[in-house]
Amino acid sequence: MTCYPRLITFGLLLVLAACGGRPDPDRPDAKVQAVQVEPARFGDAAPHPWQGRAPATYAVHGIDASRFQGAIDWPVARAAGVNFAYLKATEGGDLLDPKFQDYWRGAARAGVARGAYHFYYHCRPAAEQARWFIRNVPRVRGALPPVLDMEWTPFSPTCTIRPDGAIVRREAGIFMDAIEAHYGQRPVIYTSVDFWEDNQMWLLRGHDFWLRSVAAHPQDLYAGHHWAFWQYSGTGLVPGISGEVDLNVYEGSAAQWAAWLAQNTR
């Protein structure tokens, strides 16, 4: 197993400053709380030979997980550098990931910042999908902003349509407006390079992006557009997780991570 270089562990107690994320006009008195950032001690089953800035140079690492990861020993994963976890909650208008509730509780008990994501199904109305997510994902203090995961689904057994970009962005807006109204948090948008380009996703304003890029830095594939999270591997090896898992980093420093949490969690 190849491990990343050890990073400094931070314990932070700061007054909110204008760094990392956007100021939230609805929470002008938000304060940064103490945040313990563990250095990433991950491996990779198929490591990429990074050119330029590599993922290992970022301070804050995390994962995203669904039922395919099986049982997760969250305290072990947390100690190995899983500082945040986005967990698959729902898909379409009637699918709930069978591991979501277990992961949701386990991550919280281990002190992992956790959030939920919805995998978008292009054959059902956005409002219906938002209602399904709201029905299944608790509204709890300290949770990361919800995520809308939008990708093409060429291998879906039931829905392979590719709507026009204007339709995609309109439906995304409907979903995110409903989610923000319920949770009081601006959703994050996850997507891949082809979907980003096909649908001009950068035209959706006022939301952080979580971008997939496993063979190059996001600045090289997304034309320098801002991102908050970068999914840099789908073949990660993390203590506490028996199989491969997606690996991610937050865009900024440990101090900026603390500020981002203060601005974007309830």
N, C-alpha and C positions, 0 to 999 in steps of 0.2 A: 504494500500500500504506500503510495506517495503522499506525503502530507505537505500542506502549505506552510510557509515560514510562520513562526510564532509571532503574533502581534501583541501589542500591549493591552492589558485588561484595564478598562476604565470604570471608575465609580464616579458618577457625575451628579452634582447638585448645583444647577445653574439657574440664573434668571433668564427668561425667554429673550432671545435676541433674534435679529432678522437674519437667520442663517438656516438653510435646509428647509425645503417646503415653502408654502406661502402663508403669510399671516392670515388668521381666520377672523373676520370682522365680527363673527358671532361669539368669539371667545377672547376678547381683548385682554382679559386678566389671566390667561393661561400661564402656568409656571412649569418649568422643566423640573421633573422629578429625578431622583437618583436612578440611573440606568447602569446595570452591570453588563458590559459587553465582553463576551468570552471569545478568545481567539479561535479561528477555524482550524480544526485538526481533521480535515476531510481527506479522502482519497478520491480517485476517479478511475473507473474501469476502462475508460477510453480517453485519456487526457489529451487536450488539444495543445499544440506547441504555440502558445500565444506570442504574437508580435505586438510591440507597443505595450500599453498598460494592461497587465494581466489581472484576473480576478483576485489573485492572492494579495494584491496591493491595497485592496479595500478592507476597511476595518470591520464592517458589520455584515456577517453572512447569515443565511437562513435557508429554508427549504420550502417546497410546496409538496403536498402529499394527498393521495387519494387511497381508495381501498387496495390498490395494487401494491402498496408498501407493506400491507399486513400489519402485524403487531409492531408497535414502536415503544421502545423504552425511553420515555421522554426525559427523565433525569439524566440518563447517560448521553442522550443526544444534546441536551442543553449544555452539559459539561464539555462536550466536544466542539461547541461553537455554534449550535443552532440558536441564534438569538431571536429569530422570528420564524413563523410557519404560517403559510397560507394553505388552508385546508379546503378540499373540494366539498361543497355542501350539496349543491343541486345542479340539475341539468334539465333544460327544457321546462316543461310545466308539470312533470309528474315523477321525476327521478330524484331520489335522495341517496347520496353516497352512504353505504351501510357502515362505514367507519367514521363518519363525520362526528357523531356525538361522542364517541369514545376518544377520538383525537382531540376534540374541542376541550373536553374535560381534562385529559391527560396533559396537554400542552399548558393549560392554565396552572395546574398543580405544580408543574416543573418550572414555572416562571418564564415560559416562552411567550413572547408577544404573539398572539394568534389572531388570524382573520379568516374569513370565509370567502370562497369564490363560487361564482355561478358560471357553468359552461353553457354558452348560448346555443340555442337550437333554432335554425333559420326557418323552420316550418311552423312555428307557433308565435302568436303575437307577443310583443315585448311586455305589455302590461300583464298578461297572464303569467309570464315567467317571473316577473317581479313579485307578483302575489305569492307564487310558490316559494321563492327565496325567503320572503318575509315570514311566511308560515313556518319555515323550518330552521331559521337562523336566529338565535336569541339576540335581543338588543341589550347588551351588557356593557357596563363601564369598563374602559380600558382596552376594548377590542380594536384591532386595526380596521381601517376603512374597508368595506366590502369591495370585492373585485368583480368586474364583468370580464369574462374570458371570451373573446371573439376570435374565431378562426374559421377557415374553410374546413369542411368535413367530407372530403372525397371518398372516405371509406365507410361512411355511415350507412347502415342497412336501410334506413328509412328517410334520410334527408340529405341530399347532395346539391341542392339548389345554390346558386350564387347570385343573390340579389344585387341590383345596382348599388353603387357606393352611396348615393344619396339616400336610398332606402335603408341601407345598413346604418348610416349615421343617424337617421331619424329614429329608427327603432332603438339604437343604443341610447339616444337621448331620452326616450320614453322610459326605458328601463332605469336609467341612472337617476332621473328626476324622482321616480317613485321610491327608489331605494334611499336617496338622500332625504326625502321628506320623512321617511319612517325612522331612519337611524340617526339623522342629524350629522351625517358625514358625507363628504364628497367621495363617490366611488373612484377606485383606481381602474384603469383600463389595461388589460393584458392582451397582447397580440403578437403575431409573428411578422416577419419581414414581408412576405407576399400579401398577407391580408392588409397590412399597414399601407402598402403601396397601392393595391387594387382599389382600396376604399378611401384613400386620402384621410386616414384616421387623425392626422395632425390637425384637421379642421375642427375637431371636437375640443373646445376650449374649456379651461377651468378645471381640468382633471389631471392628476398625475398618471404617468404611463409606466407600465411594467413590460419590458421588451425582451423578447427571446432572441438570442444571438449566440450560438454555440461554436462559431468558427471565426468570429471577429468581434472587436469591440463595437458596441452599439453606435458610437459616433461614426464608424465607417460604413454602416449599413442603413442607418436611419437619418442620414444627411444632417447630423449634428443636432437633431431635435432633443429636447430635454427629456430625461427619464428619471424616475425615482428608484425603480428596481430593475435589475438586469438578471435574467435567467441565462446562465452561462454554460450549464451542463445538464444533460438528461441522464447521465450515467454516474452520478455521484455515489460515493461510498462513505457512509456516516456511521460511526459507532452508535449502537442502539437501534439501527435499522438493518434488517437482514438482507434486503435486496438493494437494487439501485434506486436512486431518488434524484429529483431535480434539485439543482443547487442555484442559489441566488445571492446577490449582494445588494445592499442599499448604496445609493450614489455617493454619500458623503462620509464625513468623519464620524467618530463616536459622539462628539458633541453635537453635530448636526442631526444625528439620529435621535438623540434625546429631545432636541428642539422639534423635530418632525413629529415625534410621538405626542409631544405636548400640544401641538397644533391640530393634529389629525385624529386623536382618539377622544372619546367622549369622557 
